[in-house]
Amino acid sequence: MELARQRFLFAASVFVLCFHSFCHAEKPPSYTFVKHAADGPTVSYHDYIIVGGGTAGCPLAATLSRSFDVLVLERGGSPYGNSNISNLATFVRNLADLTPTSPTQRFVSEDGVINARARVLGGGTCINAGFYSRASAQEVREMGWDAELVNRSYRWVEEEVASEPQLIQWTSALKEGLLHAGVTPYNGFTYEHLYGTKIGGTTFDRDGRRHTAADLLKYADPNRLTVLLRATAQRILFTDGGRQRPRAYGVVYKDEMGTVHEAYLKDCPGSEVIVSAGALGSPQLLMLSGVGPADHLGSLGIEVVLDQPMVGQGMSDNPMSLIAIPSPQPVEITSVQVVGIAASGYYVESLTGLNLVAALLGASSGSGAEPSRASSEQGNEEIYPFQGGLIGEKLARPLSRGHLHLKNLNPEDNPAVTFNYFVEPEDVRTCVEGMETIKRVIETKEMSDFRNSNQSVEDLIILSASLIVNNRTRHDNDSTSLEQYCKDLTLTIWHFHGGCQVGQVVDHDYRVLGVDALRVIDGSTFTFSPGTNPQATVMMLGRQVTLFTSFIR
């Protein structure tokens, strides 16, 4: 039973991360400005140094390079030529791959939820579900953004990476099921975030090819941009403030061979270091560089540049709860296509047609368990066939908050992060409401063709509870109490954020408070995850923030 539960970890992971049935490797574009850090200079000088070539970093670099000399330091490799990034049949190898060169880096939160972060040029857009949906108009106002500039930036992103999906039978049935379950009105196909049920965008095109933030580098000036792969930032360099504010002036980084390099800002007005390393990497790098809680930094022997107790605070993850639905008939493999957006604070999405049997060994090894000899010799498909889908609900704005701190001084290691899932009772109530909606969807006539008539919804919940794996405490009633199901069996949807929040660590122009020539631009600045899935907004942010007046010089 334990092995079966470990296997289902993969199924849940695939729900969010694996959605592609075509078997091909992405042909690399002719990016002459991309090379390995080991081939880069020992010392270099630039107008802007961007740490992190991910979801925000790529559009940021592409835009800035139109006017300035830009260096991007990406700790991962290239997404191009790696079929595992875009191919569902082999993508599981990324999840199970614990080597330093994997496009994903696994971590487990201190409260026991198994998670992953991207480690590849293009960031999370290379390994996610591909669902594309904008932030709501209300969220844009809350962020303090200019709506016209935001919409213009979204369109710039969408021209390259997003399109309308072709619905399969399952998602068509899910759409009708959501409407009959009360998630209304029907909003058709739209990138907009609207209450009700809609068909959203996808970053998989009609040929089954994934488009990522790395594709946005096509807009860069190749003569002004340098992207270094396998370049792991060690620390940001600051001037000795004395009576003046500390000022960032460079970054120390290592290549994959361990050789130390130094990148410096040019001595000209407006030059900056920009950290776009993600919700774990950005607060981690600030702390390693001496910007963070003084007591914590001092305990690790880090010289304090700025005592900033809010670095690493406000960490939040949007918990996901799901139900697995074995189907009596084959179901096509597809990405997330339809979403139900409930005004009370949850979203419902689904994944279908998983060839889970090809993934189970990956889940087992990825969870630290060894696959059995029989399964290794006979092959997964012969032993663990599965056809059907998963329907999950995500809390839109969990009230529960946590924190992040360093485990050691190694930037390649994950920091310790606690999300405090379901500490706030309101989060539990919202999760239960979302689960009740999923139950109603499953029981609709439209979904009847995709479930076994001899399995009740309660049977499916018991099945799912027996399979889901995490490192949280389990209770005997977790399959009979939805409250306990939510708390014990929570999974991640990989939308964690916070740690460098606007108003706490950075200002509304994303400049780090208390120091000069340093910004943080990524999901670590968010107080909530925008839209149903944040990738659209993070890419948009990388574009629109460069159009702020504070960047024009």
N, C-alpha and C positions, 0 to 999 in steps of 0.2 A: 504493500500500500504506500509506503514511504517513497519508493522509486516512482510509483505512478504519480504521486503528488509532485515530485520533482520534475517529471516529464511535463506536467501541465504548466509549470512555470514557463516553459518555452511557448506553450500555446498562448498564454497571456502576453508574453513578450511579442510574439508574432502579431497579436491583435493590434499592437501599436506600431511595430517596427517593420513588419514584413508583408508586403502587399504586391508582389509582382510575379507573374507566371512566365514571362518570356525569358529565354535562356540566351543571354548575350552579354558581352562586356562592352561598356561604353567606350567608343572610340575617342581617344584623347584629342582635344582641340590643340591648335598650334599656338600654345602659350609660350612664347620665347622667354618670358620673364619669370617663369617658374623653374626652380632648380632646388637641389638638395642643399641644406645648410653647410654640409661638409665641403661643398664646392664654392662656398661663398668666401668673401674676404674676412680677414681677422678683425679688421676695423672698417667701419663705413659711416657715412654721414647722410642725413636725410631731413626733409622738412617734417615728415610725420613718420612715426614708428607705431605700427598697429600690432599688438600682441593678440593673436588669434584670428585665423582666416576662416571663420565659421559663418553662421547664418547672418550675423550683422557685419562681421569683418570684411567679407567679400564685397558686398555692395558699397560699403564705406570706402574700401580701397579703390574700387573701380571709379567712384565719383571723384574722390580727392586727387587721383592721379591725372585727371584731366587738366589740373592746374599746378600740381605740386609733385615733388619727388617723394615717393612713398615706399616704405619697407613693411612687408607683412611677415611676421614670425608665426608659422603654423607648426605646432608640435607633432601633428600627424602627417600622413602621406597624401598622395593624390587619390581622388575617387575614380579617376579614369583608368580603364583597363581592368577594373576589379568587378567581375560579374556578380560577386556576392553582395555588392551594394545595391544592385537593381534587380536581382533575380531571386524570386521567392524560393525556388528550388534549392538554392545553395546559400541563401542569405543567413541561414541559421549558423553557418560556420563563423560568421562575425560575432554572434551572440556567445558562442561557446569558446571563441578564440580569446584566451587570456594572455597572449603574448604582447610584448611592448609595441608591436607594429599593427595590432588590430585596429580597425576603424572605430571600435567601441571600447570603452574602459568600464569594466564592471565595478560597482561599489554597493555596499549594503548600508543603509542608514542605521543610526544608533538605535532606532526604534523598529528595526527588523524587516524593512522592506527592501527587496533586491531590486537594484536599479542599474542604470548605465548612462554614461555620458559619451558624447562624440569625441573622436580623436582623428579627424580627417579634414582636408580642405573642403569647405562647404558645410562643415559642422553637422548639426542634427538634420539638415535637409537631405543628407545622403543616407540616412538610416531610419527615417521616420515613416509614418503611414502615408505620406503624400497628400493628405487632405489640406486644402487651401481655403481659408475663410478669413475675412477681414475682422478687425475689431469693430465693435458697435460705435455708433455716433456718440453715445453717452460715455463710453470708455475713452474715446478720443478727447472728449471735453475734460474728463477726469485727469487724463495725462497732461493736460495743458498744451496740447498741440494745435497747430493751425489746420483746420479741416481741409482747406483747399490744397495746402502743401502736402498733407497726408494723402489725399486722394490722387494727387498727381504722382506721388511716389509709389503708391500701390500700383498704378497703371504702368509705371516704368518696370516694376518687378514682373507684373503679370504678362507683359508682352513677351517675356522670355521663358517663364517657368510654369505658368498656370493655364489650364484649359477646362472645358466641360467634359465630364466623364460620360461613358455609355453605360447605362444601367443594365444590370443583369436581373434575372427573375427574382432572386432573393432580395436584392435591394429595392426592387419595385414593390415587393410584398411588404418589406419593412416600412417603406414610405407610407403605404396604406394602413399598415398596422399602427404606426405612430399616430396617424390622424384619427383612427378609430379609438385609440387609447386616450385621446384628448389633447395631444400635442398639436394644437392648431394655432393659426391657419396654415394652409399650404402656400409656400412662397416660391415654388418652382425652382429653377436654377438661378443661383445668385451667389456672388462672392460676399454680399452684405450679411451682417449679423442681425438676424431678425427673429423674434420670438415665433415659434411654430416649427413646422417641418420643412426642410428644404433639401435640394440637391446642391452640394457645394462643389468647389473647384478641386482639381487634382494636379499634382506635379508630374503625373505619368501621362505622356501623350498617347495618341491613338495607336502608335506603333509599340506601345509598352515601354517606352524609354523614359527613365526618370530624369527630370530636370532639377538642378540644385542651385544653391547660392553660388557655387563655383562657376556656373555658367554665366553669371552676371559679370565675371571678369572680362568677358568679351568686349565690354564697354570701356575698359581701361585704356589708357595711353601706354602702350608697351615700352615706350622709351622713358617713362617716368615711374614705372612700377617694378618692384622686385619682390617676389614671393619666395620665401625660403621654407622648404619642407623639412620635417624632423628637426625643427629649431625650437628647443624648449627654453622659454624665458626663465632665468634664475632669480633675477631681481631687477627692479627699476632703480636707476641711479639718481640721487638727489644732491643738490648743492647743500653745503652746510649753511643752514638758514641764518644762524646768528641772530641778529635783530630783525632779519627779514624772513619772509615766508620761504620754506623749502621749495625748491624748483626742480622738477624732473628734467634731466638732460640726456638720458640714455637708458639702454637696456643691456644687461649682460645675458647672453644665452649660450647654450651648448648645442652642438650638432649630435648626430646619432653615434658618433665615435667618441663623444665625451670631450671634444675639443672646445675650449672657451672662445667665444667671439664677443665683440663689443660693438654696439650700434649707438651712435650719438646723434643728437639733434643738431642741425646746422644753427649757427649763431645768427639767427634772424628772427624778427618779430613773428609771433604766432606759431612757431614750431612747437609740436606737442607729441607726447606719448599717449596713445589711446589703447586702453585695455578692453578687449572684446573676447575674453576667454571663457565666458559662460558663467552660470550661477554658482558653480563651484570654483572654477578657475580664477575668476576675477577677484573675489574677496581673498582667496588664497594667495594670489600674487601680491596684492596690496599688503597683506600681513607679512609675507616673506620679505617685503621691501621696507618694512618698518612703519607702515601706516595701519593702525589697528589698535585694539585694546592694550594699553601699555603693560598691564600686569601679565597678560597672556604672552605678549611678545617677550617680555623680560624673562619669563620662566623658560623660554627656549633659547635665551641668549641672543635675541635679535635686537640690534640697536634701534631705539625708537626714534623715528623721524617725526611722527605726529601721533599723539594719543587720540585715537578716534574709536571710541567704544562701540559705535554702531556698525562698524565693518563686521560682516558675518552675521548680523542680526536680521530678523524678519524673514528667515528662510521658510518657504512654503512649498508644498507639493500638492498637486490636485489628485486626491486619491481616486482610484477606479475600482468599482465592483462589477463583476460580470457573471453571466450564466452561459454555460456551454449547451448547445443544442445539436445533438446527433440527428442527422437527416436520413430518412429512408431512401432518398434519391441523391444522385451526385449534385454537388453545388460548385459552380465555377469559382476559381480564385479571383478575388478582386480587392482593390483598395477600398478604404472608407469612401462612400459616395453620398450617403444620406445622413443627415443629422437631425435630431429632435432637440430644440432649444426651449427649455422650460423657464418661464419667468420666475419660478420659485428657486432657481439656482442650480440646475444640473443639465447636462447634455447627454444624449443617448446616441451611440454610434455602434457600428457592427463590422465584423470581418467574416468572410465566408470562404468555403472551399479549401481550407488549409490542407495541404499534404502533410499533416502533423507527423505522420509516420516517418517521414524523412528528417524530422526535426527532433525526435525524442531523444536520440543519443546526444545531440548537441545540448539539449536542456539538461540532461543528466550530468554530463561532464561540466557544463557551465555552472551547475549548482554545487559542484564539488563531489558528485557521486560518480562511481565508475560504472559504465554500462556492462551488462551481463555478457558472458562469452557467447551465449546463444544469440542474443540480439546482434552482436557484432558480426557473427558468422552468417546469420540467415538474412539480415537486413531488416530495417524497421518496417517496411511496407508489408512484409509478410506477417509480421507479428502484431503490429499496432495500427491496423487500418482505421481511418476516421474520415467521415464526410459530414459536413454540416457547417455550423458557424458559431460565433460568439457574439453576444450582445452585451455591451458594457455601458455603464453610466459614470460620468466624471463630475465631481463637484466643481462648479464654476468658480466659486470664491470661498474656499475654506477659511474659516475664522482662526483655526489652529495655526500657530506660528512656532518656529523653532530657531535654531542657531547653528553656526558653523565655527569650528576651530581647527587649528593645525594639529596634526599628529606628530609631525617632525619637520625637518628643514628641507626635505626633498620635494621639489615641485612636481616630480613625476608621480608621486604617491597621492592618493585621494586624501583630502582633509576629512575630518569627522563631521558628519552633519546629522542633526536631529530635526525632524519635521513635526513631531508631536501630533501625529495623525489622530483625529477624533478626540482630542482633549476637550474641545468645545462641544457641548451637547447639541448645539444647533447643527453642527456638521453631521452628526449621527442622524438627526431628524431629516435633513435634506437627502442623505444617502438612502435612507429607508424609503422616502418618497420616490426617488429615482428607481429603486429596485421594484417598487410596486408598479411603476409605469412599465418597466421591462416585463413583468409578469403579465400585465394586461396585453402588451404587444404580442407576446408568445401565444396567448390564448385567442387571438383574433383569427377569423376565418382565413384571412390572407396568408397567415403563417402556417396554417394547418398542413399544407403540402410538404413543409420542411421539418416536421417533427413526427416522431413515432407516436401513433395513436395510443399505445399502451404506456406512455410516459407522461405523467402529470407534470405541471410546473414544479410542484414540490419535489418530485423525483429528480428533476433536472437540477434543482438547488442542492439536493443531497449529493448528486453526482459531482457537481462543481465543487462543493465543499470538500469532498474526498480527494480531489485532484489538485486544487490550488496549493502552492507552496510558498511560504515566506518564513521568516524567522521570528514571527510574533507568537505570543502565548495563545494557545487554542483552548476553547471551552467546549464542553459536551453539547451545549445547545446552539453551536454556531451554524448548524444547518436547519434549525427550527425557529430561530429568532433572527429576524432581519437586522436588528440592532447589533447583535453579536456577530452576525455574518459580516456586516460592514467593518466592524472593528478588528475582528480576528483575521479576515481573509482579504484585507485591502491589498491592492496592487498599485503600481504607479502607471501613469499614462505618459511619463517622461516630460512633464511640463513644469518641473520645479523651477523656482525663481527666487529672487531676493538676494540679500547679502550686501548690496551696494545701492540701497534704495534712494530714489530722488527725494530730496528734502532732509535726508539723514546722512548720506555719505557724499552725494553729488547734488549740484544745483539743477535747475531746469534746463540748463544748457549742457548738462552731464559733466561739468567740471568738478573735480574732486575738491570738496570743501577743505580749506586750510592749507592747500599746496597749490603751486602754479604749474602750468604746462602739462597737466595730466587730466585725462577724462576717462570715464568708463561708459561704454556704449554697448549694451547687450541686455539680456533678460535678467541679469542680476539687479538692474535698476528698477524692476517692476515691483509693485505692491500687489498685483494680481496678474493672472495669465490672460492676456487679451484675446477675445474671440473664442471659438470652440477649440481651435488649435493655433498656437501662437506663431508658427513659422512665418506666415504672411506678414504679420506685424513686425517681427524682428528684422526680416529683410527690408521691409519698408523703412524701419527706423534707421538702418544703416545708410539708406539713401537720403531720407529727408533731413536727418540731423546735419548732414554736410551742407545743406542749403541754408542753415541758420546764419544770421548775420555775424555771429561770433566766429564763424569759419572763414568769412570773406575778408581778405586783406590785400 
